[in-house]
Amino acid sequence: MALPSTIYRVNIQLSDVDQGVYQSLQATVARHPSETEERLVTRLLAYALFYEPDLNFTKGISALDEPDLWVKGADGRVLLWVEVGLPEPDRIIKASRHSVRVALVAGGKTSSNWEQQHMPKLQGIQNLTVLCFNQSFIRSLVSKLDRSISWEVTISDGSLYIDVGNETFDTVLQLRVGKR
């Protein structure tokens, strides 16, 4: 028998000073049994960082032909493709050909090796943004993970601040390619 997905209720108070976005976001997110908590946290960060009104979670890890998040136009065209993790560069290159804009929030245990090996292949893509996070920052958020997630997220001057309960976690956004 297959293990069921774990459901999380998410409330994010977003204050993105850099982009001029101030929203109260609510979502229900499923974590596939094969998805790590670190990856779930990174998906939620991607949701906040690239938020726009029509941004939606997809089937994610269980749908090979979809990103983790996207914005689709009325005609079905992908306007924003948001990938999380350490995908093969060919996947990102293909997405950049078929989407108006592509964002990768890179993260994982082997991210430094992935960056050395694959970033040169992605450098010239004009519609691509690549952000990275320090893994200790991700692990700190995972330590506070609950099935009911309530974050206050502030993005200002290229830094990210997240209030969880009575604790604040912060990091500098590591922009590797493009602009947010």
Secondary structure, DSSP 8 states (H G I E B T S, - for coil): -----EEEEEEEEEEETTTTEEEEEEEEEEE-TTS-HHHHHHHHHHHHHT--TT-EE-SGGG-TTS-SEEEE-TTS-EEEEEEEE---HHHHHHHHHHEEEEEEEE-STTHHHHHHHHHHHHTT-TTEEEEE--HHHHHHHHHT--SEEEEEEEEETTEEEEEETTEEEEEE-EEEES--
